[in-house]
């Protein structure tokens, strides 16, 4: 079953028409006035923008391996802790398990099982 999407697509002509009708909510005068130091300060103030170089040694090339669908029993408090992180908590759980496996494969602490 396909998920419903709230994504709306417009052609370039439709976008131009919306702008001409005043349906554009962007303050272009304000945006165009941002230059030089004001623009740099605005970029630095953006909490969503990462201001550091990517950690390239830990980058993974290629397409990720497909994931298996399983049913697993997790302690309630552990599951709630991951769910509290919000959307993507299952990916976070997978990443934690992956880090554990990699630490064991590379001779990390603890007994190997």
PLY file of the C-alpha trace (Angstrom):
ply
format ascii 1.0
element vertex 113
property float x
property float y
property float z
element edge 112
property int vertex1
property int vertex2
end_header
0.00 0.00 0.00
1.43 3.40 -0.98
1.80 6.05 1.65
-0.09 9.28 1.14
2.14 12.22 0.40
1.57 15.88 1.13
4.09 16.89 -1.51
2.70 19.25 -4.15
4.44 19.66 -7.50
4.34 22.79 -9.62
5.75 23.58 -13.04
8.00 26.61 -13.51
5.11 28.42 -15.21
2.77 27.70 -12.30
5.35 29.02 -9.84
5.82 32.21 -11.87
2.03 32.69 -11.94
1.80 32.23 -8.15
4.55 34.82 -7.64
2.78 37.23 -10.02
-0.46 36.81 -8.03
1.39 37.61 -4.79
1.07 34.08 -3.40
4.80 33.97 -2.72
5.49 34.43 1.00
9.21 35.13 0.58
10.30 38.67 1.38
12.58 39.07 -1.64
13.56 42.65 -0.76
14.85 41.43 2.61
16.57 38.42 1.03
18.25 40.53 -1.64
19.40 43.05 0.99
21.38 40.32 2.80
24.93 40.68 1.56
28.42 40.39 2.95
28.73 40.26 6.73
24.95 40.21 7.28
24.65 37.16 5.05
27.57 35.39 6.76
26.07 36.14 10.19
22.70 34.80 9.05
24.32 31.58 7.82
26.28 31.13 11.06
23.10 31.67 13.10
21.30 28.85 11.28
21.03 26.00 13.80
20.35 23.47 11.03
23.53 24.31 9.13
26.56 22.23 10.09
29.60 24.51 10.34
32.28 21.86 10.30
33.93 19.62 7.79
32.34 16.18 7.35
34.08 13.28 9.07
35.34 11.75 5.81
37.35 8.84 7.32
34.08 7.38 8.65
32.13 7.97 5.44
30.69 4.91 3.73
30.62 4.69 -0.06
27.92 2.98 -2.01
24.34 1.97 -1.52
23.48 0.68 1.96
22.71 -3.01 2.28
19.02 -3.90 2.40
17.56 -4.31 5.85
15.70 -7.36 7.13
12.27 -7.01 8.67
12.11 -8.81 12.03
10.01 -8.85 15.17
12.03 -8.37 18.32
11.19 -7.98 21.99
12.81 -4.95 23.64
12.54 -3.90 27.27
9.89 -1.19 27.60
12.19 1.42 29.15
14.83 0.90 26.46
12.28 1.24 23.66
10.79 4.38 25.25
14.27 5.92 25.50
14.83 5.44 21.78
11.30 6.57 20.88
11.85 9.77 22.87
14.50 10.75 20.32
11.66 11.16 17.82
11.33 10.18 14.23
14.02 7.78 13.05
14.40 6.00 16.37
14.57 2.60 14.66
17.47 3.81 12.53
19.13 5.03 15.72
18.65 1.59 17.29
20.18 0.00 14.19
23.15 2.38 14.38
23.74 1.53 18.05
23.66 -2.19 17.27
25.98 -1.65 14.29
28.49 0.23 16.46
28.39 -2.62 18.98
29.01 -5.23 16.28
31.86 -3.21 14.75
33.50 -2.76 18.14
33.41 -6.52 18.69
34.73 -7.29 15.21
37.64 -4.88 15.61
38.69 -6.39 18.96
36.90 -3.94 21.22
36.43 -4.45 24.94
34.53 -7.37 26.36
34.26 -11.03 25.51
33.41 -12.03 21.97
30.36 -14.17 21.54
0 1
1 2
2 3
3 4
4 5
5 6
6 7
7 8
8 9
9 10
10 11
11 12
12 13
13 14
14 15
15 16
16 17
17 18
18 19
19 20
20 21
21 22
22 23
23 24
24 25
25 26
26 27
27 28
28 29
29 30
30 31
31 32
32 33
33 34
34 35
35 36
36 37
37 38
38 39
39 40
40 41
41 42
42 43
43 44
44 45
45 46
46 47
47 48
48 49
49 50
50 51
51 52
52 53
53 54
54 55
55 56
56 57
57 58
58 59
59 60
60 61
61 62
62 63
63 64
64 65
65 66
66 67
67 68
68 69
69 70
70 71
71 72
72 73
73 74
74 75
75 76
76 77
77 78
78 79
79 80
80 81
81 82
82 83
83 84
84 85
85 86
86 87
87 88
88 89
89 90
90 91
91 92
92 93
93 94
94 95
95 96
96 97
97 98
98 99
99 100
100 101
101 102
102 103
103 104
104 105
105 106
106 107
107 108
108 109
109 110
110 111
111 112
